[in-house]
Amino acid sequence: MADTYPHGRDHYRSNSRSDDIGINGPKSDGSNGAELTRVGTNVTLTQEQFERLFLSPTRSAGGSQLRATFGNPTPLGLVGFLLSLTPLSCVLMGWRGATSAVVQTGAYYALGGTCMIFAGIGEWILGNTFPFVVFFSFGSFWVSFAILNSSFYGLQAAYSTTGSAAQGAESIGYNSGFSFYLLFWGLMCTVYFVISLRTNVVFATIFLTVDMAFLLLAGTYWHTAAGNMDAAHKCTVAAGAFGFVCTMAGWYLLIVILLDSLDFPIVLPVGDLSNFIKPRKRIPLDEKVV
C-alpha cells in the first residue's frame, strides 16, 4: 500500500520553470547579455508511467533516500494481511469442512500482527501517513483477534457462570460485545474506503470488501446472541465471500508491486482514481502572503 499522491496526479505533471534571474550585465566578450526569462515546460506521463509512479511515488529527497536504504514496506504488510485473511475467509465459508480458525492463531500473531505492524513502522519512517495508519491498525486487529482465539486468556470463559469457554462463547453478553467491536471496525474501513477513492480501483476494492466482511461478521454475532443460528450462518458465509474477494484484490496488488520492484517488463493496471475526487489546491510556500 504505497503512499498515495497527497498533491494529486497533477503533481507529477509539473511545470518546470527557472527562477527570474534578470541578468543584464556584460558578457566576457563585452557584449550585452540578454535578459533571462521564465519558461514553462509541460511534462505528460503515459498511463503506464503514472501507475509505476503511483506504486512508489516520488517524495522529498530525504524520503527517497530512506526508500533506497530500507526498501518498500508495502509488500510485507500485504503478505501479513493476505496470509491471515485468505485462510480465515475459507474457514468462514466452510470450505472442505473447515469449522474453526483457532488453528490459524499463530498466523494472526506472526503474520497478520507482526508483519503488518513492522510494515506500518516502515511506512511511518518514510512519511507515508495513510498506509502507516492502515497497516498499524490492521496489525493491531490481528493481534487482538489472535488473543480472542487463544484459550490462554480465557475471554469466553469469563462470560460463563461455570467457567466453560464453550458456554461463554454462546452467551448474549459475549456475542453482543464482540459485535460492537466488529461494527466499529466496519466504520473504520468505511473511512479507509472513502480515502482510497483518491488512489486506485484495487485499493478501493480491498477496503470496500473488507468493510462488508466486518459488517456481516457483526451481524453474525448479533444473530448468534439472539439465537438466530440460520441467519448467523448465512452472514458468516457471506462475510467469508467478501473477505475472499478482498484477498484476491490484495494478491493482485502484491503481484503488481513485486513485479514493479524488479522492473519486470509486465506492467499490470491498477485503475487510476486520482482524478475521481479533485485534490485540494495547495499554495506553494514561496507564494504565500505573510
N, C-alpha and C positions, 0 to 999 in steps of 0.2 A: 504494500500500500504506500507507495512512494508519495511524497508530499505533493499536493495539488498546486495549481497555479494561483497563488494569492493575488496576483495582479491581472489575472485573466489571460486568455490566449494572445491578446494583442500585445502583451508584454514581450512576447517572442517575435513579434513583427515590429521591431523597434525602429525608430528613426534615428539613424546615426548622424551626429552633427558635430561640427567643430565649434569651439568657442570663438567668440568675436575677439580677434587679436588686434586688428586695426593698426597694422604697422605701415607707416608711410615713409620710413627712413630710407636713406640711400643704400643701394646695394654696394658690394665691394668694388664693382666696376664703375661706380659713380652715377649710375642711372637710378631713377626713382623707382622704388618698389611699388607694385600695385597693392591696393588695399585688400586684405583678406576678408572674405565674406563667409557667412554661414550657409552650408549646402546640405540639404536633406537627402538621405539615401534610404529608400524603402526596400526592405528585405522580406520576401514572402516565402514561407515554408510550405513544402508539399505536405499532404496528409500523412505520408509515411514518416517524414522528418518530425512532424509535430508529435505524433504518437510516441516516437522514440524519446523525444524530449520530455514528453508527459510522464513517462515511467521513471525517468531520472532527471528531473528538472534542474536547470542551472540556477544556482543560488549565489550568495555572496562568495567572495574569494575564500573566506575562512571556511564556509560550509563545503565548498568544492574540495578544499584541501583535506578536510576531515573525511569526506566521502571517499576520496582516493586512498586515504590511510586505512579506514575501517571497513569500507565496502558498504553495500546497500543492505540494511537490516530487514527490509520488507519481506524478502522470500523466507527468512527464518520465521517471522511472525505468521506468515501464511501456512508454512509447514506445520507449526504447532496447532493452528486453528483447524486445518483440514484433517490432520491425523487424529484429532479429537472428535470433531463434529461428524465426519463421514461415517465411522463405525457406529456412533451414537444414533445417527439417523436410520441406519439399517436396523438397529435394535428396536427403535421406536416403531418402525414399520413391521416388525416381527418377521423379518426375512430369515429363512432357514431355521425357524423355530426359536429364534433369539427372544428372550423374555426379560433379561435384566442387563443393565450396563455396569453392574458392580465390578465385573471382571476388568473393565476398562479404567478403573480408578487410578491406577498407576500412570496411565497415559495422560489423564487430566492433570496430574501433578507435573510430570516430567516434560510433556509436550505442550498441552494447552496452557498451563501456567508458566512454566519456566521459559519456554521458547518465546512466548508472546510478551512476557514481561521484559526479557532481555532485548527483544526487538523494539519494544517501546522505549527502553533506555537509549538504544541506538538512535531512534528517530528523534528523541529529545536532544541528544548531543548534536545532531545535525540541524536542529532548529525546525523540525517538521512537526508543527503543533497538532494537526488533525490526526495523522497516523500515530503519533505518540499517545494521544488520548485514547484512540480506538484500541491499539494493541495492549496498552496497560490495563484498561478497563476490562477487556475480554480475558486477558491473562488472569486478572483477579477473579473473574467469574468462574473460570475453570478450576481455580484453586478452591473456591467456595463450593463448587459442585462436587469436587473430589471429597471434600470434608463431609458433605451431606451423604455421600455414598459410602463413607467409611464407618464401620461399626465401632471403631475405637472411640469416637466422640459421643456415641450414644444419643444422638439427636432424636431419633424416632422413639427410643425407649423413654425419653423424658416426657412424652405425651401419653404414656401408658400408666395406669394405676398399678399394674403388676410388673412393670419394668420390661415388658416384652416389646422388642423393636417392631415386630410384625403387627402387633395390636396398635402401637403408636402410629405406624405408617398409615393406618386406616382411620385414624381419628379425625374429627372435624377440625380441631384446632391446628393440627399439623398441616393438613391439606389446604385449609384456607390461608394459613400464614404463608406457606410456600407459594401459593397462587399470587399473593400480592408482590412477592419478590420478582416473580416472572413477569407480572403485569408491568411493573415499572422498568424492567429490563426492555420490555417491548416499547415503552415510551422512549427510553434512551436510544434504541435502534431507530425509532421514527425520526429523532433528531439527526442521527447519523445519516439516515436516508436523505433527508432534506439537504443536508450539507453536501452529500455526494452528488447532487444534481449539478454541481459545478465541476464534476470530474469526468466520469465516462459511464457508459452503459453497464459495463461489467461491475464496477464498484456499486452502482446504484442497485443492480440486481442482487448483489450479495446482501446489502443492508435491507432491502425490501423483503426478501425471502426469509432472512433470519428474524426479522421483525415479526412476520406472520407466524413463524415457528414458536417464538416466545409467547405470543398472544394465545395461540392454540394450546400450548402447554399449560398456560394459566387456566384456560377453560377445562383442561383435563383434570387438574387438581380440584377445581371448584365442583365439577360434576362428581368427582370421587367423594368429596365432602358431603354432597347432597345424596349420595347413594345411587346416582345415575350412571351405572357402570358401562352400559352400552354406549351412551353419549361420550363418556370419558375415553373409551377405547377408540371411537371414531376420531376424536380430537387428537389422540396420541398418534394415530396413523397419519393423519393429515399434517401434524407437526413434523413427523419424520420425513414426509414427502417434501415439504417446503425446505427442511434442513438439507435434504439430499440435493435439491435444485441449487441451493445456496453453495454447497460444496462443489458442484460441477462448475459453477461460475468461478469459484475460487481456484480450482485446479487449472482452469483455462488461464486465469490471470497469472498463476505461478509459472506456467509454461511460457507465457509471453515474456515475463520478466527474466527468467533464466536464459531463454534464447537470446534476448537482447544483451544480457550481461557478457556473453561470449561472442557477440557480434555475428550471430548466425545470419545467413542470407535470407532467412524466413522472418517476415515481419507480420504478425497477426494483428488484426484490428481490435481495438477496444471500444470504439464508438465514442467519439469526442462529444462531450456535453458542455464544454467550457463556455459556449455562447448561448446555452439554453437559458441561463439566468445571467444577465449582463453584470459584469463586475462593477463594484463601486469605483468611481474615478478618484484617483489619488493625486494630490498636488505635490510635485517634487519639492524637496526641502529648499532648494535654491530659488524657488518661485513663490514661497510663502511670504506673506506680508507680516512683518513683526510689528 
